[in-house]
Amino acid sequence: MAFSGRLIVYGGKGALGNACVSAFKSKNWWVASIDLAVNDDAHANVLVKPTGSWTDQESQVLSDVATVIGSERLDAVICVAGGWAGGNATHKDFIKNADAMWKQSVWASSIAAAIAAKHLKEGGFISLPGAAPAVSGTPGMIGYGMAKAAIHQLTKSLAAPDSGLPANCNVVATLPLTLDTPMNRKWMSAADKSTWTPMDYIVELFVKWTQGHDRVASGSLVKFITEQNQTRIEIV
């Protein structure tokens, strides 16, 4: 079967990741999911073993990715893996939460970058999950802010010359404030949802950018601003 393109969604079992898998599959893309659990809609799955070191996880994921994609090259690597934990410097779980944020966000994004370096086509697309609050101080969620700021730096580094990516790749970080997901609706049911960014808006941008349409400059930190249910992007 001839596919329109091939991509990996890192974090493909989460809300946004699942939306990406479904959208690209509906457009005749071959899609692999990397996550802790299987996404039954994906053509292939790589299950991350959560134990062990960063290098152990890298070795396991890269080996399994090589097995599922074979000699094919990827058009895109979209990483939407991550989590959230709060806490300032006096919080009893400050270091514990910071460690969790690093593992969930920075480990995943770095391994996604390694996948792109090995398997992406020239001119391919990679997206990493930043966060709008992390462009400045995040005193109430220091571990989260540190991890997301590291991803912003990773994005800039990957877009620079001699980063190790194939030629002419486009690298961005997505910086939402609050995504409109089922879990956010569950835990923040009283919040003003007119300021939440719809997942479909981000997925539609991913579809355009993977196809080379209306791409922003490589290295861009793309902030999503939603007001009165209207969303726009801003480069920060």
C-alpha positions as CSV (number, residue, x, y, z in Angstrom):
1,M,0.0,0.0,0.0
2,A,1.3,3.4,-0.9
3,F,1.1,5.9,1.9
4,S,1.0,9.7,1.6
5,G,3.7,10.0,4.2
6,R,5.3,8.4,7.3
7,L,5.6,9.8,10.8
8,I,6.2,8.9,14.4
9,V,4.0,10.4,17.2
10,Y,6.0,10.3,20.5
11,G,3.3,10.3,23.2
12,G,0.8,8.8,20.8
13,K,-1.5,7.4,23.5
14,G,-2.2,10.8,25.2
15,A,-5.1,13.1,24.2
16,L,-3.2,15.2,21.7
17,G,-1.1,12.3,20.5
18,N,-4.1,10.2,19.9
19,A,-5.7,13.0,17.9
20,C,-2.5,13.2,15.8
21,V,-2.5,9.5,15.1
22,S,-6.2,9.5,14.1
23,A,-5.9,12.6,11.9
24,F,-2.8,11.5,10.0
25,K,-4.1,7.9,9.6
26,S,-7.3,9.3,8.1
27,K,-5.2,11.1,5.5
28,N,-3.4,7.9,4.5
29,W,-0.2,8.4,6.4
30,W,1.7,5.5,8.0
31,V,1.8,6.3,11.7
32,A,3.8,4.8,14.5
33,S,3.1,5.6,18.2
34,I,5.7,5.7,21.0
35,D,4.2,5.6,24.5
36,L,3.8,3.6,27.6
37,A,0.6,1.9,26.2
38,V,-0.5,0.7,22.8
39,N,-2.5,2.9,20.5
40,D,-4.6,0.5,18.5
41,D,-5.2,3.0,15.7
42,A,-1.5,3.3,14.9
43,H,0.1,1.1,12.3
44,A,3.0,0.3,14.7
45,N,3.7,0.8,18.3
46,V,6.9,1.2,20.3
47,L,6.3,0.7,24.1
48,V,8.6,2.7,26.3
49,K,10.0,0.8,29.3
50,P,9.7,3.4,32.1
51,T,12.4,2.0,34.3
52,G,16.2,2.4,33.9
53,S,18.3,5.3,32.9
54,W,18.0,7.9,30.2
55,T,20.5,6.1,28.1
56,D,18.8,2.8,28.7
57,Q,15.5,4.3,27.4
58,E,17.2,5.8,24.4
59,S,18.8,2.5,23.4
60,Q,15.5,0.6,23.8
61,V,13.4,3.1,21.9
62,L,15.9,3.6,19.1
63,S,16.3,-0.1,18.6
64,D,12.5,-0.7,18.5
65,V,12.0,2.2,16.2
66,A,14.6,0.8,13.8
67,T,12.7,-2.5,13.8
68,V,9.3,-1.0,13.0
69,I,10.3,1.4,10.3
70,G,13.0,-0.7,8.6
71,S,14.7,1.1,5.8
72,E,11.9,3.7,5.3
73,R,12.6,7.3,6.0
74,L,10.2,9.5,8.0
75,D,8.6,12.7,6.9
76,A,8.0,13.9,10.4
77,V,8.6,13.2,14.1
78,I,5.9,14.8,16.4
79,C,6.6,14.7,20.1
80,V,3.7,15.5,22.4
81,A,4.9,13.5,25.4
82,G,4.9,15.1,28.8
83,G,3.1,15.8,32.0
84,W,2.5,18.4,34.6
85,A,3.4,18.8,38.3
86,G,3.5,21.8,40.5
87,G,5.5,23.0,43.4
88,N,7.8,25.8,44.4
89,A,11.2,25.4,46.1
90,T,9.7,24.8,49.5
91,H,7.3,22.1,48.3
92,K,8.0,18.7,49.9
93,D,8.0,17.1,46.5
94,F,9.9,19.8,44.7
95,I,12.8,17.6,43.6
96,K,10.6,14.6,43.1
97,N,8.3,16.5,40.8
98,A,11.2,18.2,38.9
99,D,12.7,14.7,38.3
100,A,9.4,13.4,37.0
101,M,9.0,16.4,34.7
102,W,12.5,16.0,33.3
103,K,11.9,12.3,32.6
104,Q,8.5,12.8,31.0
105,S,9.4,15.8,28.9
106,V,13.1,16.2,28.3
107,W,13.9,12.5,28.0
108,A,11.1,12.1,25.5
109,S,12.0,15.2,23.4
110,S,15.7,14.3,23.3
111,I,15.0,10.8,22.2
112,A,12.6,12.1,19.6
113,A,15.4,14.4,18.3
114,A,17.7,11.3,18.1
115,I,15.1,9.5,16.1
116,A,14.8,12.4,13.7
117,A,18.6,12.6,13.3
118,K,18.7,9.0,12.3
119,H,15.5,8.5,10.3
120,L,14.0,11.8,9.1
121,K,14.1,12.7,5.4
122,E,15.9,15.9,4.3
123,G,13.3,18.7,4.6
124,G,11.4,16.8,7.2
125,F,9.5,18.2,10.1
126,I,9.9,17.8,13.9
127,S,7.8,19.3,16.6
128,L,8.6,19.3,20.3
129,P,6.3,20.1,23.3
130,G,7.1,23.4,24.9
131,A,4.9,25.5,27.1
132,A,3.8,29.2,27.0
133,P,4.5,29.8,30.8
134,A,8.1,28.6,30.5
135,V,9.2,31.6,28.5
136,S,9.4,33.4,31.9
137,G,9.6,32.3,35.5
138,T,7.2,29.6,36.8
139,P,7.5,29.9,40.6
140,G,4.5,27.7,41.3
141,M,5.7,24.9,39.1
142,I,9.4,25.1,39.0
143,G,10.2,21.6,37.8
144,Y,7.7,21.9,34.9
145,G,9.1,25.3,33.9
146,M,12.7,24.0,33.9
147,A,11.8,21.0,31.7
148,K,9.8,23.0,29.2
149,A,12.5,25.7,29.0
150,A,15.0,22.9,28.2
151,I,12.8,21.9,25.3
152,H,12.8,25.4,24.1
153,Q,16.6,25.4,24.1
154,L,16.7,22.0,22.4
155,T,14.4,23.4,19.6
156,K,16.7,26.3,19.0
157,S,19.8,24.0,19.0
158,L,18.3,21.5,16.6
159,A,17.4,24.4,14.2
160,A,21.0,25.7,14.2
161,P,23.7,24.6,11.7
162,D,25.5,21.4,12.5
163,S,22.8,20.1,14.9
164,G,22.9,16.6,13.3
165,L,19.5,16.8,11.7
166,P,19.2,16.1,7.9
167,A,19.4,19.2,5.7
168,N,16.6,21.7,5.5
169,C,14.5,20.2,8.3
170,N,12.0,22.4,10.0
171,V,12.0,22.2,13.9
172,V,9.4,23.9,16.1
173,A,8.2,23.9,19.7
174,T,4.5,24.2,20.4
175,L,3.7,26.5,23.3
176,P,0.1,26.2,24.4
177,L,-1.2,27.6,27.7
178,T,-4.1,25.2,28.3
179,L,-5.3,22.5,25.9
180,D,-8.9,21.5,25.6
181,T,-8.6,17.9,26.6
182,P,-10.9,15.5,28.4
183,M,-8.7,15.4,31.5
184,N,-8.5,19.2,31.7
185,R,-12.2,19.4,31.4
186,K,-12.5,16.8,34.2
187,W,-10.1,18.5,36.7
188,M,-10.8,22.1,35.8
189,S,-14.5,21.9,35.1
190,A,-15.2,25.5,36.4
191,A,-12.5,27.1,34.3
192,D,-13.1,29.5,31.4
193,K,-12.8,27.1,28.5
194,S,-13.0,30.0,25.9
195,T,-9.3,30.4,26.5
196,W,-8.4,26.8,26.0
197,T,-6.8,25.8,22.7
198,P,-8.6,23.1,20.8
199,M,-6.5,20.0,19.9
200,D,-7.9,20.0,16.4
201,Y,-6.3,23.5,15.8
202,I,-2.9,22.2,16.6
203,V,-3.4,18.9,14.7
204,E,-4.4,20.8,11.6
205,L,-1.2,22.9,11.8
206,F,0.8,19.7,12.1
207,V,-0.8,18.3,9.0
208,K,0.1,21.5,7.0
209,W,3.6,21.8,8.4
210,T,4.4,18.1,7.7
211,Q,3.4,18.7,4.1
212,G,5.6,21.8,3.9
213,H,2.8,24.3,3.8
214,D,2.9,27.6,5.7
215,R,5.8,26.5,7.8
216,V,7.2,29.0,10.4
217,A,10.9,29.5,10.6
218,S,12.9,26.6,11.9
219,G,13.7,27.0,15.6
220,S,10.4,28.9,16.2
221,L,8.7,28.8,19.6
222,V,5.0,28.8,18.5
223,K,2.7,30.2,21.2
224,F,-1.0,29.4,20.9
225,I,-3.3,32.2,22.1
226,T,-7.0,31.5,22.5
227,E,-9.4,34.2,23.4
228,Q,-13.2,33.9,23.1
229,N,-12.8,30.5,21.4
230,Q,-10.6,32.0,18.7
231,T,-7.1,30.8,18.4
232,R,-4.0,32.4,16.7
233,I,-0.3,31.7,16.8
234,E,2.5,34.0,17.9
235,I,6.2,33.4,17.5
236,V,8.0,34.2,20.8
